[in-house]
Amino acid sequence: MYCPVYKIFQKRKSKLSRRITWRVILIMVFFNAFVVAAVIVFDLGISRVESAMRAQTIINGIGGRLLTTLRTLEVTGINNVAEIESHLDSPEDVYNALEHEIRLNRSDMGFYVAFEPNFFPKEGYWFEPYVCITDSTHVERKQLGAPHHNYFEQEWYKKGLSLERGTGYLSDPYFDNAGGKRILFSYVRPVFDRKGNRVGVYGRDLNLDWLKQSIADEEQKVREASLLADGSFDDSFFVQVLDSKGKKIAGSETLDAQVIKNILGQESIGFQEIQNSGETYMITTKRFGHNGWTLVVAQHKDFVLLYGYILAVIIIFLMVLSSIVVIFFIWYGIKHAVKPLLYLSDSAQEVAHGNFDTPLPAFRHNDEVAQLRDSFDAMQQSLKRYVRELQESTAAKASIESELNVAHSIQDSMLPKTFPPFPERNDIGLYAMQKPAKAVGGDLYDYFLRDEKLFFCIGDVSGKGVPASLVMAVTRTLFRNVAAHTAEPRHIVETMNTNICEGNDNSMFVTLFVGVLDLNTGLLRYCNAGHDAPAIIGADSLSCDANLPIGVLPGYLYTLQESQLSQGTIIFLYTDGLTEAETHTHEQFGEQRMQHIISSFSGTPQQLIDAMTLAVHHFVGDTEQSDDLTMLAIQYKP
């Protein structure tokens, strides 16, 4: 290690040591100068956090009970409305259903159903049956609907009637001049008849006593746990509940109008300072989405910071002592830990610049830094191997890609690509396209004319990539060779099946459709080998036996079928890459979308395939193609 480089390292080490020493001194001076102020601020912050947590706890408690009440109302409301809706045959049945509900929920003030005008013609324009418990045994029935109690104009009725089935609404408190004769609030739901029509609003009157008592209990708990228990500063902490319009529902104190406006303008306030009646308060609020009510917890600023100054002295002492100890150990640890890291840092810079053979420093101690050095050495060797292997794999990949491009060109040249294929003839129109999912694919199509007959086929080899492309090439060659000597589609398919089955060690198969169209008579003779049935435009659908794909079973006997084509008929053949094209959510294009395009199509074979290609592209978007796609359209025009 005694070399000029080592001396440079020594110089750097000395500078780093001095910098750390001065930084520790500056930290100590800074800390000693501001420790008192920092601790006071920190302690006051803790007091604020504690007050904020206290407010949030109260909101969670009262709000949780309110939400529990709402959920209970929702659950029981579903059952109550269901029973009401099953007793709409007569007013008496409605009263009986309401009485049943009030007896099950004796703590509630009353139940009612406000019906749409003239729902029960004999009951008149307004009909609002209402039941309530007058004593421990007696249930009183009332009919509240009347011109002086026009519930159609009430907010709870309009809101309840507009709701969807299965949803409820808790109204703001209001004075009930008909049933309860006091301030209350109602839980309402829409009522539907058996035909699904809205016929009225189910309601459940509730009082506010439990909410007021909950607020009083929370305020008392806080005062008993503080210096405010003597009641001399009752306004230093209070809780309120405001309705959706800012009116006080429950609570002991009053908030200024501007404060209420600010509260209603926000969904919630975490812990915010406001001025109320000339005093500074910290408020926390939460709005309940079911009905727009807002729960407010207000704490006077002096109350929030009450214990902050008391705890400041204790916390200052503990902070000063712990800070001194921490600073000492940080300084000592950095001083001894930084030395070897400087050496590794320089070596790392060399490796980062590509000098993978840079020697690493050696250390005496077998500690974490030495282990880091060994790990860095292993990483250095791994990088060298990785770069070498990456170069080799990149070259191999480039070679494979070049070969695949050549294979793609060869395969592409095997399929006919000239359209129109028979420009000298006006009795046949034909267009085709093929798009492999990889560089090479397993789909094929082919066609040619012989003896005034159009021979054509379309097929799909099992699997993808190079293996499928080889089988595809063999299949296309077999079709050309066999079809050159016979015009019998079944014989063509059976001969191809025999040849594909021979030496098929990989058990690959091909779905295939072979057709022979007599251009003089329009007679289509065809044989299907497990392929999707073609779609027909301008004629009835084509009956198509499934049969087995070729290459599955040697000697299999395929069926021959015939169909007479009329003028202008288009035969549309395709592989499953069309119907099974998928979006990123794995939704498939499907046969229904294909048939929708076909059912409204009128045009040439090329226009049909272009329209189908565009529809698939719009459906899958940027999703990577998962299967080969091939389409062939033939139009008979005698």
NORBELKA-V791664 format. One record per pair of residues at least 24 apart in sequence whose C-alpha atoms are under 6 Angstrom apart, sorted by the first residue. I is the first residue (numbers start at 1). J is the second residue. Records with the same first field share a line. If there is no record, write none. Layout:
# NORBELKA-V791664
I=J + J
This chain:
# NORBELKA-V791664
39=316
40=312
43=308
44=308
47=305 + 308
51=304
55=297
108=206
109=205 + 206
110=204 + 205
111=203 + 204
112=203
113=201 + 202 + 203
114=200 + 201
115=199 + 200
116=199 + 200
160=188 + 189 + 190 + 201
161=190 + 201
170=291
172=243
212=250
236=299 + 300
237=298 + 299
238=298
239=296 + 297
240=296
241=294 + 295
242=293 + 294
243=293
244=292 + 293
408=439 + 440
427=637 + 638
428=635 + 636 + 637
429=634 + 635
430=605 + 633 + 634
431=605 + 606 + 633
432=631 + 632
433=630 + 631
434=629 + 630
435=628 + 629
436=628
437=625 + 626 + 627 + 628
440=465 + 469
441=465 + 469
442=468 + 469 + 472
452=519
453=517 + 518 + 519
454=516 + 517
455=516
456=514 + 515
457=513 + 514
458=512 + 513
459=511 + 512
460=510 + 511
461=509 + 510
462=508 + 509
489=514 + 526 + 527
490=527 + 560
497=550 + 551
498=554
500=551
501=551 + 554
509=550 + 551
510=549 + 550
511=549
522=564 + 565
523=564
524=562 + 563 + 564
525=561 + 562
526=561
527=560
534=572 + 573
535=572
536=570 + 571
537=569 + 570
538=569
567=637
568=636 + 637
569=635 + 636
570=634 + 635
571=633 + 634
572=632 + 633
573=631 + 632
574=630 + 631
575=630
577=627 + 628 + 629
578=629
582=620
583=620 + 623
584=623
605=633
